[in-house]
Amino acid sequence: MKTVLVTGGSGFLGSNLAWALLERGLRVRILRRSGSDLRAIGDADVEHVIGDVRDRDTLRNAVAGCDTVFHAAAVVSYWKKKRQELIDVNVGGTQNVIDVCLELGVEKLVHTSSIAAIGFAGEGHYADESNEFNWQRYDVGYRNSKHQAEELVRSGVRRGLPAVIVNPSVMIGPRDIHFLGGQILRDVYRKKIFYYVSGGISIADVADVVGGHIAAALKGRIGERYILCGENLTHRQVLATTADVVGGLKPLFRLPMPAVRLIAAVSEAVGTMSDREPWIPRELMAGIDRTCWYSASKAIRELGYSITPFRSALERTFAWYRSNGLL
């Protein structure tokens, strides 16, 4: 691995990945859109290629001369209004990356999927890479798009594509300027959340996920997927720990699901009227009461993946937000 491309290189994961690759002494190129917010990538010594994964011509320019491609570009949204964009970028864009990598003979493609594409396990059990997608009845656009993209990558592998799939969980960490995973931290800090719902989640430190991506490029087996998750916690534990770190309100009571759905419906209605992403989209709440915990055993065993405790990741993230004036 000498010359690498990171699609979505100005985003949360992509920028952290680009900085880590530079630290390894590699030549790094990023593909980003002309209007991308550059605060996360900052003054990193990377080559910028302006384009879009939906445009094969600019994608060819970006991939040409690279031995390794990290496909991290994606739309992350649970707003039904963005479903077509999810399909165009997450599915159509992935197909373009696959075809161009095959055409130009890339040595390794690391495709960033998500635990959203992993099927949930029964209560009290941990899902692993063998859990097939079973979220169909919830009809969540983002989950569907990541599942479809994975299927395309597997099809590409059958055509000779040297690809590895990684499945990160929700991430927190520096450079999350749009508050993706960091929304939980911000909402608790602003005392907007003082309740919890049943169920559980896995939240990873972005630095761990970046390390997992690089290890997947170096050691990952072709056609395999690797879960890159964090500590598994109940929603109540997540919110209580967050409140303790940032000084917010600890969860006072459990909110029943009918109330959760009502809040989400109102939030989405307000978002639709104002043409702004809802605070809590309905699709984000679909299945949120499930205990969705995951096992990173395969990544630990084969890639040397490590998991930073949630509190430590949270403290680092909070410090970065404060030092950059984002809270």
Buried (B, 14 or more C-beta within 10 A) or exposed (E): BEEBBBBBBBBBBBBBBBBBBBEEEBBBBBBBBEEBEBEBBEEBEBBBBBBBBBBBEBBBBBBBEBBBBBBBBBBBBBBBBBBEBBBBBBBBBBBBBBBBBBEBEBEBBBBBBBBBBBBBBEEEEBBBBEBEBEBEEBEBBBBBBBBBBBBBBBEBBEEEBBBBBBBBBBBBBBBBBBBBBBBBBBBBBEEEBBBBBBBBBBBBBBBBBBBBBBBBBBEBEEBBBBBBBBBBBBBBBBBBBBBEBBEBBBBEEBBEBEEBBEBBBBBBEEBEEEEEBBBBBBBBBBBBBBBBBBBBEBBBEBBEBBBBEBEEBBBBBBEBBEEEEEB
